[in-house]
Amino acid sequence: MAEMWINMGPQHPMTHGLWNLRIKVDGETITDAEPEVGYLHRGIEKLCEDRTYTQIIPITDRLCYGSSLTWSHLYCLTVEDLMGIEVPKRAEYIRVAAIEMQRIASHLMWLAAYGADLGLMAGFIYCMRDREVFIDILQALTGSRITYNFPRIGGVAHDVPSNFDRDALRACTYMERRLKEYEEMFDRSKVFMMRNEDVGVLRRTDAMNLGVTGPPLRGSGVRYDLRKDMPYSVYPEFEFEPATHPDCDCYARYRVRMDEMWQSCRIIRQAVQKMPKGKWRILAPRNAPEGTGVGRVEDPRGEGVMYVVGDGTDKPYRLKIRSPIFVTVSAAPKMLIGYKVADVVAIMGSLDMCIGETDR
Amino acid sequence: MAERGKGISGPAEGLERAPSTVDEDPIERIIRSLLDSFPSAIADFQKLRKGVLRARIERRDLFKACKYLRDGLGFEHISMISAIEYEDRFELVYHIASYQHRVFLELITTAPKDDPSVDSVSSIWGGANWQERESYDLMGIKFNNHPKLERILLPSDYLYHPLRKDFRG
């Protein structure tokens, strides 16, 4: 049969953003694939060179609309490494609690979109509803719902509001009950399982070589979670298990994210209960010294890295951002080739695309 | 934890090494083995914090060293490639991670202003492919032997490399 190229995107319900997936098909079977990104390129790295260190925090929030808090946290972490600042304990605990809430919110948004992709509209509605619980707590904490502008270089913007611990613990209890419900709803859905199992297989060695990180990597059986293996912030003080799954397919990636939400609930509980008293922010110098700083965190989507070069002024000389999805999507052909056109939605959905950070 | 910016010298010459507890530390083993394999090209080791190592390498030996890092020392993952423009040179920073040893290596190489090119490592790590294209697109670094060195974020008919310091939007 004659082969042909099909554009899936830039306007396609599968893309969840603005990007284009060109696939070459032989009948129904995919023989080649080529992701195209760059539609949302805003030049954030160039933009940052013209802003002071403090002014960049809200810009880094805009990197990813799904989990903006982890990006501004990563930025602050990087600049603190450059300036050599020790952050107060309480600030670290507030950050960790907030990041884990953000992780649950991000995974819930992914699950909602994934459910809608695979024909479980009930999943979409349920997940979006429960995401509100965490968004509400984050709103009480930071004042906004999506782009928080909350971490500061040297701490966080303000202390937790009253009843934060009560609300957070309640939300965890609520979420754990809901997660059981989701697991029954998704795992027992025949349609969901048929579209997930043995689809989009990414072997362990391929996943490592192609730079895939985060849930797709752990779904390929590699036990590597930066929170555990190269800990930053106060993660060594918490008990949790990195989620892994040996199956390498879309179901494994779904399973890893579900398990991560369980673990995030565990971490939030510990962070809220063990939160020490004290200062939540110290004043950082306006100018950074000459030198470099590097930060590396486990974003909900994979490994986020920032590298900042300071030149002694109050503006960074260069800020380089590593987006996990930018690299993960370059491995998409490996997962797509050999499967049917109808599987594209499941495979690309299981990667949790976020174009804001991909294109920067 | 090692002190920040602590320099480490090369192996003592002509001495047969006795087995020591130092070798238990993967970072010490990696430094020693890199110094043994590329004595003239790699230098300036610094332990930044726990598990983070920095080194400088000559441009001509970058590919060989990267191949050795993956095959001989277990660095499976290239995390990030950053290109930085200074007044007199381009600097390329490779952040390479080892999943098994839990080590994060920052490998710095330089390229002169009139010849901003370096060997591509995308045949070693597939994850480097798009990152090198990004560095080419935004900073204009040429990666030799790259399978498809085209613009990735900007349109293909774009004329400039916007992250260069002389570019003003």
Chai-1 contact restraints between the chains, C-beta under 6 A:
chainA,res_idxA,chainB,res_idxB,connection_type,confidence,min_distance_angstrom,max_distance_angstrom,comment,restraint_id
A,G38,B,L153,contact,1.0,0.0,6.0,A-B,restraint_1
A,H41,B,L153,contact,1.0,0.0,6.0,A-B,restraint_2
A,K46,B,P162,contact,1.0,0.0,6.0,A-B,restraint_3
A,K46,B,L163,contact,1.0,0.0,6.0,A-B,restraint_4
A,M208,B,E76,contact,1.0,0.0,6.0,A-B,restraint_5
A,M208,B,H77,contact,1.0,0.0,6.0,A-B,restraint_6
A,N209,B,G126,contact,1.0,0.0,6.0,A-B,restraint_7
A,L210,B,G126,contact,1.0,0.0,6.0,A-B,restraint_8
A,L210,B,G127,contact,1.0,0.0,6.0,A-B,restraint_9
A,G211,B,I78,contact,1.0,0.0,6.0,A-B,restraint_10
A,G211,B,G127,contact,1.0,0.0,6.0,A-B,restraint_11
A,Y224,B,Y99,contact,1.0,0.0,6.0,A-B,restraint_12
A,D229,B,R102,contact,1.0,0.0,6.0,A-B,restraint_13
A,M230,B,G51,contact,1.0,0.0,6.0,A-B,restraint_14
A,V305,B,S79,contact,1.0,0.0,6.0,A-B,restraint_15
A,V305,B,M80,contact,1.0,0.0,6.0,A-B,restraint_16
A,Y307,B,S82,contact,1.0,0.0,6.0,A-B,restraint_17
A,V309,B,I84,contact,1.0,0.0,6.0,A-B,restraint_18
A,R318,B,I84,contact,1.0,0.0,6.0,A-B,restraint_19
A,K320,B,S82,contact,1.0,0.0,6.0,A-B,restraint_20
A,R322,B,M80,contact,1.0,0.0,6.0,A-B,restraint_21
A,V327,B,G127,contact,1.0,0.0,6.0,A-B,restraint_22
A,S330,B,W130,contact,1.0,0.0,6.0,A-B,restraint_23
